[in-house]
Amino acid sequence: MNARELREQFPILQQQVNGHPLVYLDNAATSQKPRAVLDAVSRYYEFSNSNVHRGVHTLGSRATDAYEGARERVARFIGAGSTQEIIFTRGTTTALNLVAASYAREACGEGDEIVLTPMEHHSNLIPWQQVAKATGAVLRYIPLQSDGTIRIEDVEATITDRTKVVSVMYVSNVLGVINPIKEITEIAHRHGAVMVVDGAQSTPHLKVDVRELDCDFYAFSGHKMCGPTGIGVLYGKKHLLERMEPVEFGGEMIDHVDLYDSTWKELPWKFEGGTPIIAGAVGLAAAIDFLEEIGMDAIDQHEKTLAAYAFDRLSTIEGISLYGPTSGRVGLITFNLGDVHPHDVATVLDAEGIAVRAGHHCCQPLMRWLEVTATARASFYLYNDEADVDALVDGLLKTKEFFGHAIG
């Protein structure tokens, strides 16, 4: 794949920022959108905009076909067994909260265990804290190695017969670690626990097959994979979703309503109350088409090669601290430059037209484990190349020169 040619398909990347060509390295927060996705959303609003399912007129039929067609596209993309297992949500956060609020609060009781890791994003941590508080369940954490990876031996030691839920991110948004989800799932199932996967950082970059992983729930967001904001997906095994109660009630998710009781539609619609995110689903389907035309394996290989190049180049900067494993990581590098605050690093880089993320990345427990308050993060995607890494290195050298007193 040719990242420089792909970049031509992203209108936003053609601009200058602060007098410099934009170097966009904040893809773990959100990716940019290709013309194909922008056009798909625009065409929907221009020619097919209507509410779905209930209308019998032409526009209603078009909108319904587009929305349900997007569900079929998602199911094929992640290897789901049925469209009934695909729930459209606002994003990964909403999807994980749905599992916690609907499944886990019923499944967990006093003294039961919920197993996580210290690297989890707040979206895959706080919902489980709330379940524990509501049910009396206990949170347990798989320990991290010095490079931020986890060992299967520690997984074996942490998951017990009291474990009801294991919820782990596939890829760390800070460390770049790719966790051994299939192996963790096997251990969880051996103890009778369900496996929940935060796929926000894996789905845009790796080929995902939920049936091969055998996970019970899998959540991801469209906006990190060239799709629109405000659209996400919860995959769940059908027999588990059928047991779960909705957490939002209103139009569209009901079967029958009378004055004192109501019944719900079948899967997947019982979890999609109200007018759904129709244009977002259309845009997500277009994003999947775009990614699969390039090839998920090609994207994966490109990013790993770029991450290795970036790690080597950044390692040459005196005073820099790089976090996470030295190899086997996805395309992101988290770092600190001496005692310069990450926000200052990001500000200087922005003056050079380079967009990176700075802060705790919604991973405050992991920051404490790293013994820092914040970090800077450069994250790459299919339209980035070695020239972007070189620009980042040059920008950091300028930052170092500007804050020379604070860097050893």
Backbone hydrogen bonds, N-H to C=O, Kabsch-Sander energy under -0.5 kcal/mol:
donor,donor_aa,acceptor,acceptor_aa,energy
3,A,1,M,-0.7
6,L,2,N,-2.4
7,R,3,A,-2.1
8,E,4,R,-0.6
8,E,5,E,-1.0
9,Q,6,L,-2.1
10,F,7,R,-1.9
13,L,10,F,-1.4
14,Q,11,P,-1.7
15,Q,12,I,-1.0
17,V,20,H,-3.3
20,H,17,V,-1.4
22,L,15,Q,-2.2
23,V,353,G,-2.9
24,Y,22,L,-0.6
25,L,23,V,-0.8
25,L,355,A,-2.1
27,N,379,S,-1.2
29,A,26,D,-0.9
30,T,26,D,-1.7
31,S,223,H,-2.1
35,R,9,Q,-2.9
37,V,34,P,-0.8
38,L,34,P,-2.1
39,D,35,R,-2.9
40,A,36,A,-1.7
41,V,37,V,-2.3
42,S,38,L,-2.2
43,R,39,D,-3.0
44,Y,40,A,-1.9
45,Y,41,V,-2.1
46,E,42,S,-2.3
47,F,43,R,-2.5
48,S,43,R,-0.6
48,S,44,Y,-2.4
49,N,44,Y,-0.9
54,R,52,V,-2.1
61,S,57,H,-2.2
62,R,58,T,-2.5
63,A,59,L,-2.7
64,T,60,G,-2.3
65,D,61,S,-2.5
66,A,62,R,-2.4
67,Y,63,A,-2.6
68,E,64,T,-2.9
69,G,65,D,-2.0
70,A,66,A,-1.8
71,R,67,Y,-1.4
72,E,68,E,-1.9
73,R,69,G,-2.1
74,V,70,A,-2.4
75,A,71,R,-2.4
76,R,72,E,-2.1
77,F,73,R,-2.0
78,I,74,V,-2.1
79,G,75,A,-0.7
80,A,75,A,-2.1
85,E,82,S,-1.4
86,I,83,T,-1.7
87,I,85,E,-0.6
87,I,234,L,-2.7
88,F,86,I,-0.5
89,T,232,G,-2.4
95,A,91,G,-2.2
96,L,92,T,-2.8
97,N,93,T,-2.3
98,L,94,T,-2.1
99,V,95,A,-1.8
100,A,96,L,-2.4
101,A,97,N,-3.0
102,S,98,L,-2.6
103,Y,98,L,-0.6
103,Y,99,V,-1.3
104,A,99,V,-2.3
105,R,100,A,-1.2
106,E,103,Y,-0.9
107,A,103,Y,-2.1
108,C,104,A,-2.5
111,G,136,G,-2.2
112,D,109,G,-2.1
113,E,162,R,-2.6
114,I,138,V,-2.8
115,V,165,V,-2.8
116,L,140,R,-2.7
120,E,117,T,-1.3
122,H,362,C,-2.5
124,N,121,H,-2.2
125,L,122,H,-1.6
126,I,122,H,-2.5
129,Q,125,L,-1.9
130,Q,126,I,-2.3
131,V,127,P,-1.7
132,A,128,W,-2.5
133,K,129,Q,-2.3
134,A,130,Q,-2.0
135,T,131,V,-2.2
136,G,132,A,-2.3
138,V,112,D,-3.6
140,R,114,I,-2.7
142,I,116,L,-2.7
145,Q,149,T,-3.4
148,G,145,Q,-2.1
155,V,151,R,-1.7
156,E,152,I,-2.8
157,A,153,E,-1.6
158,T,154,D,-1.4
159,I,155,V,-2.3
163,T,160,T,-1.6
164,K,113,E,-3.0
165,V,113,E,-1.3
166,V,194,V,-2.5
167,S,115,V,-2.6
168,V,196,V,-2.1
170,Y,198,D,-2.3
171,V,198,D,-0.6
172,S,177,V,-2.1
176,G,172,S,-1.1
178,I,328,G,-0.6
179,N,170,Y,-3.0
179,N,177,V,-0.7
181,I,179,N,-2.2
184,I,180,P,-2.4
185,T,181,I,-2.9
186,E,182,K,-2.0
187,I,183,E,-1.8
188,A,184,I,-2.7
189,H,185,T,-2.8
190,R,186,E,-1.7
191,H,187,I,-1.1
191,H,188,A,-0.7
192,G,189,H,-1.5
193,A,188,A,-2.7
194,V,164,K,-2.2
196,V,166,V,-3.3
196,V,194,V,-0.5
197,V,217,F,-1.8
198,D,168,V,-1.7
199,G,197,V,-1.0
199,G,219,A,-2.6
203,T,199,G,-2.2
205,H,202,S,-1.5
206,L,202,S,-2.9
208,V,206,L,-0.5
210,V,78,I,-3.2
213,L,209,D,-2.5
214,D,210,V,-1.7
215,C,210,V,-0.8
216,D,195,M,-1.7
217,F,195,M,-2.0
218,Y,235,Y,-2.3
219,A,197,V,-2.4
220,F,233,V,-2.0
222,G,231,I,-3.0
223,H,231,I,-0.5
225,M,222,G,-1.8
226,C,223,H,-0.5
227,G,222,G,-2.2
231,I,228,P,-0.6
232,G,89,T,-2.7
233,V,220,F,-2.7
234,L,87,I,-2.7
235,Y,218,Y,-3.3
235,Y,233,V,-0.5
236,G,85,E,-1.6
237,K,216,D,-2.1
240,L,237,K,-1.1
241,L,237,K,-2.3
242,E,238,K,-2.4
243,R,239,H,-0.6
243,R,240,L,-0.6
244,M,240,L,-1.0
244,M,241,L,-0.6
253,M,251,G,-0.9
255,D,263,T,-3.1
256,H,263,T,-0.9
258,D,261,D,-2.7
263,T,256,H,-2.6
265,K,253,M,-2.2
269,W,266,E,-0.7
270,K,266,E,-1.0
271,F,268,P,-1.6
272,E,269,W,-1.8
274,G,251,G,-3.4
278,I,276,P,-1.7
281,A,277,I,-2.1
282,V,278,I,-2.3
283,G,279,A,-2.5
284,L,280,G,-2.4
285,A,281,A,-2.3
286,A,282,V,-1.9
287,A,283,G,-2.2
288,I,284,L,-2.4
289,D,285,A,-2.2
290,F,286,A,-2.2
291,L,287,A,-2.7
292,E,288,I,-2.8
293,E,289,D,-1.7
294,I,290,F,-1.3
295,G,291,L,-2.9
299,I,295,G,-2.2
300,D,296,M,-2.6
301,Q,297,D,-2.5
302,H,298,A,-2.4
303,E,299,I,-2.4
304,K,300,D,-2.2
305,T,301,Q,-2.3
306,L,302,H,-2.3
307,A,303,E,-2.9
308,A,304,K,-2.1
309,Y,305,T,-2.1
310,A,306,L,-2.7
311,F,307,A,-2.8
312,D,308,A,-2.2
313,R,309,Y,-2.5
314,L,310,A,-3.1
315,S,311,F,-1.8
316,T,312,D,-0.5
316,T,313,R,-1.1
317,I,314,L,-1.9
318,E,316,T,-0.6
320,I,317,I,-1.6
321,S,336,N,-2.9
323,Y,334,T,-2.3
330,V,176,G,-1.8
332,L,330,V,-2.3
333,I,378,A,-2.9
334,T,323,Y,-0.6
335,F,376,A,-3.0
336,N,321,S,-1.9
337,L,340,V,-0.5
338,G,319,G,-2.1
338,G,336,N,-0.8
339,D,406,A,-2.5
340,V,337,L,-1.9
344,D,341,H,-0.8
345,V,341,H,-2.1
346,A,342,P,-2.7
347,T,343,H,-1.8
348,V,344,D,-2.3
349,L,345,V,-2.4
350,D,346,A,-2.2
351,A,347,T,-1.6
352,E,348,V,-0.7
352,E,349,L,-1.2
353,G,350,D,-2.1
354,I,349,L,-2.5
355,A,23,V,-2.7
355,A,353,G,-0.6
356,V,354,I,-0.7
357,R,377,R,-2.3
359,G,375,T,-2.4
363,C,360,H,-1.6
367,M,363,C,-2.1
368,R,364,Q,-2.2
369,W,365,P,-1.9
370,L,366,L,-2.3
371,E,367,M,-0.7
371,E,368,R,-0.6
372,V,367,M,-2.4
375,T,359,G,-2.6
376,A,335,F,-3.0
377,R,357,R,-2.8
378,A,333,I,-2.8
379,S,25,L,-2.1
379,S,377,R,-0.5
380,F,331,G,-3.7
384,N,381,Y,-2.0
388,D,385,D,-1.0
389,V,385,D,-1.4
390,D,386,E,-2.7
391,A,387,A,-2.1
392,L,388,D,-2.2
393,V,389,V,-2.6
394,D,390,D,-2.6
395,G,391,A,-2.5
396,L,392,L,-2.4
397,L,393,V,-2.2
398,K,394,D,-1.9
399,T,395,G,-2.1
400,K,396,L,-2.9
401,E,397,L,-2.1
402,F,398,K,-2.4
403,F,399,T,-2.6
404,G,401,E,-0.9
406,A,403,F,-2.5
407,I,404,G,-1.0
408,G,406,A,-0.5
